[in-house]
Amino acid sequence: MVAIRLISLDSGLDSRLYDFVMATNHRTENTAMQIGEVAKRTCLTVDAIRFYEKRKLLPKAVRSAGRFRLYGESSVERLHFIQQMQGLGFSLREVGELIQLRERKVDACESVKELLKAKLADVRRKQRELRHLESELETDLRKCKRELNHRRQHAACPCPVLEEAVGVN
């Protein structure tokens, strides 16, 4: 009879068992990971994680009794966000701005749009510069090919690309 009574006390939404199961199921943020585990999960180095923390892109980690850094799931998610934004070409300063905007959620859309427009303009400028560089390299390559063809029938001359580069100074 006593066992039945305990079961009835420990069943339902107000029971200790329910609280324990729910706490176990929702432990993702409370799960403390040391820096090595976070590094594995994010494919970052331990030094990179420390660097992001020092640059205030990642909140300062709590410390264990043994002074180890302890991180939660939100830190892993933040590091993934940092990686994604850097992959899009954003500088660490810009990533910091995006993190702050991200915390504002709804109010951030206009600011994010402006950052994206600026980044897109920068990418397009770099593309123009690269197309110009490509054109110059193709021109120099043609000069080299002409000189190499010329050498088949005549005495060798200095490389025209190197000669012109000297003349630029």
PyMOL commands that set and color helices and strands:
alter all, ss='L'
color gray80, all
select helices_A, chain A and resi 2-9+16-25+35-42+46-54+73-87+92-151+160-168
alter helices_A, ss='H'
color red, helices_A
select strands_A, chain A and resi 33-34+62-63+69-71
alter strands_A, ss='S'
color yellow, strands_A
deselect
rebuild
show_as cartoon
